[in-house]
């Protein structure tokens, strides 16, 4: 037990970083969440230029009502896969809302 406590004490900063990282991700898409998006926009604030792309699936609530939440989950995962296949490591993806995504 003492070894476990010493391990936790010695690695508390690593654990904090990992937990902060995991808290900023969405569980379905693996994209950063809306809070992380807000932080990124604040950091970019002084930049001369940057690219921002918003993706929004209109009327997705209707589709969700007809097909259910499992369909919504599958849709979000598929969007994540497609987006990540098309962008490079210089861009960061965010889930801004249920069916809204942004790329910076």
C-alpha positions as a LaTeX table, in Angstrom:
\begin{tabular}{lrrr}
\hline
Residue & $x$ (\AA) & $y$ (\AA) & $z$ (\AA) \\
\hline
Unk1 & 0.00 & 0.00 & 0.00 \\
Unk2 & 2.82 & 2.38 & 0.82 \\
Unk3 & 4.38 & 1.76 & $-2.60$ \\
Unk4 & 1.08 & 2.64 & $-4.27$ \\
Unk5 & 0.80 & 5.89 & $-2.29$ \\
Unk6 & 4.40 & 6.80 & $-3.14$ \\
Unk7 & 3.69 & 6.06 & $-6.80$ \\
Unk8 & 0.66 & 8.40 & $-6.76$ \\
Unk9 & 2.58 & 11.15 & $-4.95$ \\
Unk10 & 5.53 & 10.88 & $-7.35$ \\
Unk11 & 3.29 & 10.92 & $-10.43$ \\
Unk12 & 0.61 & 13.41 & $-9.42$ \\
Unk13 & 1.60 & 15.95 & $-12.11$ \\
Unk14 & 1.48 & 13.30 & $-14.83$ \\
Unk15 & $-1.92$ & 12.17 & $-13.57$ \\
Unk16 & $-3.23$ & 15.75 & $-13.55$ \\
Unk17 & $-2.07$ & 16.29 & $-17.13$ \\
Unk18 & $-3.65$ & 13.02 & $-18.24$ \\
Unk19 & $-6.96$ & 13.76 & $-16.49$ \\
Unk20 & $-7.08$ & 17.29 & $-17.93$ \\
Unk21 & $-6.40$ & 15.89 & $-21.38$ \\
Unk22 & $-9.12$ & 13.23 & $-21.04$ \\
Unk23 & $-11.60$ & 15.78 & $-19.66$ \\
Unk24 & $-11.15$ & 17.92 & $-22.76$ \\
Unk25 & $-12.11$ & 15.10 & $-25.15$ \\
Unk26 & $-15.52$ & 13.95 & $-26.26$ \\
Unk27 & $-16.08$ & 10.28 & $-25.66$ \\
Unk28 & $-17.61$ & 9.43 & $-29.04$ \\
Unk29 & $-15.53$ & 11.31 & $-31.55$ \\
Unk30 & $-12.30$ & 11.75 & $-29.66$ \\
Unk31 & $-12.46$ & 15.42 & $-30.61$ \\
Unk32 & $-11.82$ & 18.15 & $-28.10$ \\
Unk33 & $-14.94$ & 19.53 & $-26.41$ \\
Unk34 & $-16.56$ & 22.98 & $-26.44$ \\
Unk35 & $-14.59$ & 24.15 & $-23.41$ \\
Unk36 & $-11.31$ & 23.29 & $-25.15$ \\
Unk37 & $-12.58$ & 25.11 & $-28.26$ \\
Unk38 & $-13.15$ & 28.26 & $-26.18$ \\
Unk39 & $-9.63$ & 28.08 & $-24.77$ \\
Unk40 & $-8.16$ & 27.62 & $-28.25$ \\
Unk41 & $-10.04$ & 30.63 & $-29.62$ \\
Unk42 & $-8.79$ & 32.79 & $-26.74$ \\
Unk43 & $-5.21$ & 31.67 & $-27.42$ \\
Unk44 & $-5.57$ & 32.45 & $-31.12$ \\
Unk45 & $-7.06$ & 35.88 & $-30.39$ \\
Unk46 & $-3.93$ & 37.82 & $-31.29$ \\
Unk47 & $-3.05$ & 35.84 & $-34.41$ \\
Unk48 & $-2.97$ & 37.65 & $-37.75$ \\
Unk49 & $-4.80$ & 34.84 & $-39.48$ \\
Unk50 & $-6.13$ & 31.35 & $-38.89$ \\
Unk51 & $-8.64$ & 28.97 & $-40.45$ \\
Unk52 & $-11.88$ & 28.04 & $-38.79$ \\
Unk53 & $-14.34$ & 25.54 & $-40.23$ \\
Unk54 & $-17.77$ & 24.83 & $-38.77$ \\
Unk55 & $-19.70$ & 21.70 & $-39.70$ \\
Unk56 & $-23.36$ & 21.49 & $-38.73$ \\
Unk57 & $-25.79$ & 18.70 & $-39.59$ \\
Unk58 & $-29.09$ & 20.56 & $-39.98$ \\
Unk59 & $-32.26$ & 18.99 & $-38.63$ \\
Unk60 & $-30.33$ & 16.19 & $-36.96$ \\
Unk61 & $-32.81$ & 16.21 & $-34.08$ \\
Unk62 & $-35.47$ & 14.89 & $-36.46$ \\
Unk63 & $-33.21$ & 12.06 & $-37.62$ \\
Unk64 & $-32.33$ & 11.31 & $-34.01$ \\
Unk65 & $-36.03$ & 11.22 & $-33.02$ \\
Unk66 & $-36.80$ & 8.75 & $-35.80$ \\
Unk67 & $-33.76$ & 6.45 & $-35.51$ \\
Unk68 & $-32.70$ & 6.87 & $-31.87$ \\
Unk69 & $-29.53$ & 7.68 & $-29.96$ \\
Unk70 & $-27.56$ & 4.70 & $-31.24$ \\
Unk71 & $-27.90$ & 6.13 & $-34.75$ \\
Unk72 & $-26.71$ & 9.51 & $-33.44$ \\
Unk73 & $-23.68$ & 7.88 & $-31.82$ \\
Unk74 & $-22.82$ & 6.01 & $-35.02$ \\
Unk75 & $-23.20$ & 9.23 & $-37.03$ \\
Unk76 & $-20.88$ & 11.18 & $-34.74$ \\
Unk77 & $-18.27$ & 8.42 & $-34.86$ \\
Unk78 & $-18.46$ & 8.29 & $-38.66$ \\
Unk79 & $-18.09$ & 12.07 & $-38.97$ \\
Unk80 & $-15.04$ & 11.87 & $-36.71$ \\
Unk81 & $-13.45$ & 9.16 & $-38.86$ \\
Unk82 & $-14.12$ & 11.06 & $-42.10$ \\
Unk83 & $-12.84$ & 14.37 & $-40.76$ \\
Unk84 & $-9.70$ & 12.85 & $-39.26$ \\
Unk85 & $-8.94$ & 11.06 & $-42.54$ \\
Unk86 & $-9.03$ & 14.36 & $-44.42$ \\
Unk87 & $-7.10$ & 16.74 & $-42.18$ \\
Unk88 & $-3.47$ & 16.80 & $-41.19$ \\
Unk89 & $-1.82$ & 17.17 & $-37.80$ \\
Unk90 & $-1.78$ & 20.99 & $-38.07$ \\
Unk91 & $-5.54$ & 21.12 & $-37.44$ \\
Unk92 & $-7.47$ & 20.40 & $-34.27$ \\
Unk93 & $-11.05$ & 19.11 & $-34.22$ \\
Unk94 & $-13.72$ & 20.01 & $-31.69$ \\
Unk95 & $-17.26$ & 18.85 & $-30.95$ \\
Unk96 & $-18.99$ & 22.17 & $-30.49$ \\
Unk97 & $-22.46$ & 20.74 & $-29.92$ \\
Unk98 & $-24.37$ & 17.51 & $-30.46$ \\
Unk99 & $-24.08$ & 17.64 & $-34.24$ \\
Unk100 & $-21.82$ & 20.64 & $-34.60$ \\
Unk101 & $-18.11$ & 20.32 & $-35.21$ \\
Unk102 & $-15.32$ & 22.82 & $-35.69$ \\
Unk103 & $-11.81$ & 22.57 & $-37.05$ \\
Unk104 & $-9.06$ & 25.10 & $-36.32$ \\
\hline
\end{tabular}
